[in-house]
Amino acid sequence: MSLRMIEEVSPDSPEYERVVELGNANSSTLGFLPYEAIKQAAADGRVLACVEDGLVKGYTLFGKRARTGDISLTHLCVDRNERGQGIARELVEGIVERNPHRAGIRLSCRKDYEAHTMWPHLRFQRLGEKPGRGRDRLPLATWWRPIAARTLFDEPEQDDVRMVVAIDTNVLLDVLERRDFPASLALTADWVTEAAELAVTPQSRSELSDQHTADDYVRSEQGDFRTLTPSREAWQMKLHALQGKHSTARLGDKDLRVIAQAAASEADYLISRDDDLLRYGSQIEQLTGVSLVRPDDFLLGLQAQGGEHSLQTRIIAASGMSVSPVSEMPSNAELSAFCHDHVGERPSSLRQRLSIATARGGRIEQLVTDSREPLALGAMYRQDDRVTITVLRSAAGQRSYTAVRQMAHHLRAIVAKGGPATVACTANTEIVECLMSSKCSTAPSAPGREVALLQPRFSSARRRCSRLQSP
């Protein structure tokens, strides 16, 4: 007799690729989710699969909302040939059993989908409806399944506790015109909008009206996004602050108005693809308090917040230091503390090295003091059984060696958790010394280093030449 099990799926487990295949086969109803987000969810323990005789029959992917304590059900997918056997129920119960202290499970589902009639049988109750984002504007129903300290008839808090995220005119047009910018289009995915309310400034609304006066579809779709309503006095004050700073005054008046109105509306973020705006992101944040981010950086940060371990900071015992994941790309001002001044390195060059890791579904880690003083920065990504460390830096100071050594230990622990791997890095003195002290063996002389990791320690090395620059 075969045994059916609900198992956590990690990125390196044999079931992972089957989960991805099953998701791709049902993408028309599951919606868009970046591959990096699926991989991160699996690394966080937020992907469960129903496995029988080594075969994946279905899977679920979920997030954990820090502000409300809810579980956000992103995917629940059962192989079409396996439906009607209670697999969906087992997957939902698997989430409940692993999260007994969470308030409940929340999801959105289109009314015309086959699954719409299934949710009551899985003990979900319907909370209401909201307009869909497709051209046919079919409504989405919101469903709730209580877990901790609630009865089936209790309802969650109805207050909207989502973060407010403004999008600039170009990103808004990406969404409305379905342009070929996947990260912009992913901003309207259900798993995003459950945590973030997308909004536009009056300036962007005005610009869009001027450009699309005759486009009925664009006009109707604009209604999906709330228009921010800052007082004129408030956003004019922000505008004057931006215009009074030499670095930001050179930006266009329309761009400055978008920033000022977003900031005066107390938006948490302003999402943009405009390199000119993003170049002055740190100055804009200092002047207005609003954080400028690219669409892909925002998605990376939001997905990181969904996993419980990503919200936790590891405190290094009795050291006054803590290490935690970075959920958005550091600003140029923050990166300058880690640049190699002796070779004239610029923050933009270091940012490129960090981007190598994030573009491949990797992670950035930071080590700081109790007072948030930066000490060390690390970045890495994994592809199958190979891990590449693209950045391992310390800030200047008396604790620089200790800091980079702690970061090396931390990265080593992350790699070890993922299973045996070959770790590749470049011939940087700090890296080699720290890996050696972490029980890594390296070739004594080579342009690059490659060491093999066998849990729980590093062992046998082999020489290779690397084209990577010094990290």
Buried (B, 14 or more C-beta within 10 A) or exposed (E): EEEBEBBBBBBBBEBBEBBBEBBEEBEEEBBBBBEBBBBBBBBBBBBBBBBBEEBBBBBBBBBBBEEBBBBBBBBBBBBEEBBEBEBBEBBBBBBBEBBEEBBBBBBBBBEEBEBBEBBEEBBBBEBEEEEBBEEEEEEBBBBBBBBEEBEEEEEBEEEEEBEBBBBBBBBBBBBBEEEEBEBBBBBBBBBBBBBBBBBBBBBBBBBBEEEBEEBEEBBEBBEBBEBBEBEEEBBBBBBEBBEEBEEBEEBEEBBBBBBBBBBBBEBBBBBBBBEEBBBBBBBBBBBBBBBBBBBBBBBBBBBBBBBBEBBEEBEBEEBEBBBBBBBBBBBBEBBBBBBBEEEEBEBEBBBEBBBBBBEBBBBBBBBBBEEEBBBBBBBBBBEEEEBBBBBBBBBEEEBBBBBBBBBBBBBBEBBBEBBEBBBBBBBBEBBBBBBBEBEBBBBEEBEBBBBBBEEEEBEEBEEEEBEBEBB
